[in-house]
Amino acid sequence: MYEVHGYPPAPASYTFAELPVIVGEYGTLADVPAFFADLETKQIPSLAWDMAPYSNCAPDLVAVNRSSTNLVPNAWGSTVKAYLAAH
């Protein structure tokens, strides 16, 4: 399996005729619906990056309140969460 990560990933970087692929990282995209639709059409699994701002590797998926253990999705996290919930 070939793992791809890009910010944003270009379709040519994750589309191969004879090679199984997973998009292992991706960040905020200009056209999120088109990216998700392309993954769906090509049946390519994906993982969003990254969970929390503790790592200093934006874009983060959650807003962290250090006085609470609750993880609240930020705008990007809400977009990814909605996509995952629909599938």
C-alpha positions as CSV (number, residue, x, y, z in Angstrom):
1,M,0.0,0.0,0.0
2,Y,1.2,3.5,-0.8
3,E,0.5,6.2,1.7
4,V,0.1,9.8,0.5
5,H,0.0,13.0,2.5
6,G,-0.3,16.5,1.1
7,Y,-1.5,19.9,2.0
8,P,-3.6,19.8,-0.1
9,P,-3.0,16.5,-2.0
10,A,-3.2,16.8,-5.7
11,P,-5.4,14.0,-7.3
12,A,-2.4,12.9,-9.4
13,S,-0.5,12.2,-6.1
14,Y,-3.1,9.6,-4.9
15,T,-4.5,8.1,-8.1
16,F,-2.8,5.0,-9.4
17,A,-4.4,2.2,-11.5
18,E,-2.7,-0.8,-10.0
19,L,-1.6,0.4,-6.5
20,P,-3.6,0.4,-3.3
21,V,-3.5,3.9,-1.8
22,I,-4.5,5.5,1.5
23,V,-4.4,9.3,1.9
24,G,-2.7,9.3,5.3
25,E,-2.7,13.0,5.9
26,Y,-4.4,16.0,4.5
27,G,-5.1,19.5,5.7
28,T,-7.6,22.1,4.9
29,L,-8.5,22.3,1.2
30,A,-9.8,24.9,-1.1
31,D,-12.5,22.5,-2.4
32,V,-13.3,20.0,0.3
33,P,-16.4,18.6,-1.3
34,A,-14.6,17.8,-4.5
35,F,-11.7,16.1,-2.6
36,F,-14.1,14.0,-0.6
37,A,-16.1,13.2,-3.7
38,D,-13.0,12.1,-5.5
39,L,-12.0,9.8,-2.7
40,E,-15.5,8.3,-2.7
41,T,-15.5,7.7,-6.4
42,K,-12.1,6.1,-6.3
43,Q,-12.8,4.3,-3.0
44,I,-9.7,5.6,-1.4
45,P,-9.5,5.6,2.4
46,S,-8.2,8.7,4.2
47,L,-7.1,10.0,7.6
48,A,-7.2,13.7,8.5
49,W,-4.3,15.4,10.3
50,D,-3.9,16.4,13.1
51,M,-5.9,16.0,16.3
52,A,-4.7,18.7,18.6
53,P,-2.6,21.8,18.7
54,Y,-0.2,20.2,21.2
55,S,1.9,19.0,18.3
56,N,2.3,22.3,16.4
57,C,1.3,20.6,13.2
58,A,-1.7,22.5,11.8
59,P,-4.4,22.2,10.7
60,D,-5.8,21.0,13.9
61,L,-9.1,19.1,14.2
62,V,-10.1,20.2,17.7
63,A,-10.0,23.3,19.9
64,V,-8.4,22.4,23.2
65,N,-9.5,23.9,26.5
66,R,-6.7,23.0,28.9
67,S,-9.1,23.3,31.8
68,S,-11.4,20.7,30.4
69,T,-11.0,17.2,29.0
70,N,-13.6,17.9,26.4
71,L,-12.3,18.0,22.8
72,V,-14.5,20.3,20.7
73,P,-14.1,20.2,16.9
74,N,-13.1,23.5,15.3
75,A,-14.3,24.5,11.9
76,W,-12.0,22.1,10.1
77,G,-12.7,19.4,12.6
78,S,-16.4,19.8,12.1
79,T,-16.0,19.5,8.3
80,V,-14.0,16.2,8.7
81,K,-16.4,14.9,11.4
82,A,-19.4,15.5,9.2
83,Y,-17.8,13.6,6.3
84,L,-16.9,10.7,8.6
85,A,-20.3,10.6,10.2
86,A,-21.9,10.4,6.7
87,H,-19.9,7.3,5.9
